[in-house]
Amino acid sequence: MKYLYNYRILFFIISLLSFKSALAQNTPLFTVKANQPKAKVSPNMWGVFFEDINMGADGGLYAEMVKNRSFEFFEPLMGWKTEGKGIKEGDFLVHNRKATNTNNPRYLRVKVINAAKGTVGINNEGFRGMGIKEGLQYDFSMLYKQETSNLKMHLELLNSKGEIIGETEIKPAIADGNWHKQAVSFKSNATELKGGFRIWFEGSGQIDLDMISLFPEDTWMKRPGGMRADMVQLLADMKPGFIRFPGGCIVEGFDLSNRYQWKKTVGPIEERQLIINRWNTEFNHRQTPDYFQTFGLGFFEYFQLAEDIGAEALPILNCGMACQFNTSEVVPLEDLDEYVQDALDLVEFANGDVNTKWGKLRSDMGHPKPFNLKKLGVGNENWGPQYVERLKVFNKALKAKYPDILLVFSSGANPDGPKFDLLDRELRAINADIIDEHYYRSPEWFLENVSRYDNYSRQGSKIFAGEYAAQSERIASPNNKNNWKTAIAEASFLTGLERNADVVIMASYAPLFAHVDAWQWAPDMIWVDNLQAYGTPNYQVQKLYATNKGTDVVPVLNGEQTIAGKDGYYASATIDKVTNEVIIKISNYSATAREVVFKIDGVKKLASKGSNTYLSSDNLDDVNSIQNPKNVSPKEKEVTAKGNQVKTILAPYSFNVIKFKMG
Ligand code: AHR
């Protein structure tokens, strides 16, 4: 019996040893060469791409709640309804003063006689309703003109049933036949996702109205007429290195008249000329006839936003070409001066002395200090010799006047093919500072192309991965989803960007924002309704990169090989010379939990405890949503080190950021 017992113990020990050695055989050993920095990580490496698409600005980031506040939409009363039994023909007339005001020609003339409250009114539907919060103050303002002062206006916030959830009144005070601004603030007593706003007119008289506006008081930094704080906060939380704005195809316009012209987006908001948003009618599957650009968010506001959240501003300007997916109009080379001048003037607007024309405007708008612009893009997804001819003119003029400003030029809409090859060649031939590459491809493409930059030239032009997003279906398909499969594919691919930080100096996911009821393009990084905003799994990936970038890239190797897809592992590593940490990023693109060991070479000492912040889901179809915004979001676990070895288990389909303090 005793012998049998000993035999069992022996058997148990043998099996344990053989299991351990099997585990050891299957456990890969990855080596991080923490004392061999290969490249600096650009401090601006991970940024954001902003475009007014999917109601990203009007109806989104721009907190204005009134749609068509200045009656300039093609249908002047779009978004508005007249209301009340007392209305007669001619009580509401849209006037056009084009001869005296080309930028904001229309206004609404209201004429009433002995109107009682509740008999003659107008009602605004907002951008797919208005998000209204209980207890919050709402700031109403308008421009008005009247000859006599006999009218009172009753202002009402409404819930989706049309019931009043906040009200006040305003008596336009001045009656001298000139335009004046008047404002009043009032509170809501209920929360509503799809509310509305109504004005009743009481008394007898005539009044002209324009710029009828309603903002919540809780804007970003409490700026009157500002941005939605929850949306900006999601950006600020990412600590982005830059903000690219205003796009995107919106820079190019459907045709040249519809291109983005920054000079028309600065100065008093009532003088900023509205244009149709080019995404309004772009897709049959998502027509958005009520989508315009009011430019309440203009270049000043974008520069200010960048400054607020510690990001570099990266404006992209039109190069004299309209969108080549639309009209492909080009400006004759002999007429390009106006466009080049716009670029030169933008540098003056951003950085110029307050005594210069454009520097003074910046100062008058409230920012005497320069915005410290360092980079400027010319052209978005433009291609062909016609682009090369034009960008050379910009290059020469901008470099002559502002040699320190780095210029970003486009390599077209695709990351390969003859159009890409032509531009890559031509741009390198003029030693372009930065080449902007875009890829909207399948998750598989992202995984297969993780080594894209390993063999790029180390000399000359740097790369800006200016727009990318893995497409779950196909590009511009309305069925595209921000699921975990796309996000982990991007996370894996980005290890290749980080590993090549000497070549790739900036990267941004695109597009940034989408309204759940008013989008045209999916996938998008952040989704919003009128009250809430959430980050997709793709947002969480970008945020993990941006908040864990480190200062220097170091090798992380499997033997002598980079970890770039073999057995479903994708990895990169950096050290942070400021916090004295080693930071390993690794994807486990497989359905099983797997143990890995990292040997951290070249450190005197490694802290015995570190962390693994990871994103994971067994289900690659998993998404976040307004109802479940944190479904795929970072979790954290402690990881221990023995000597210079870190052993940890990577969850199935996970992206992990492992950090240890170095001695
Ligand atoms: O991000 C959406 C669009 O995709 C951008 O406007 C354009 O540059 C690209 O084609």
Residues whose N, C-alpha, C, O or C-beta is under 5 A from the ligand:
A	BS01	AHR	G248 C249 I250 E381 A510 P511
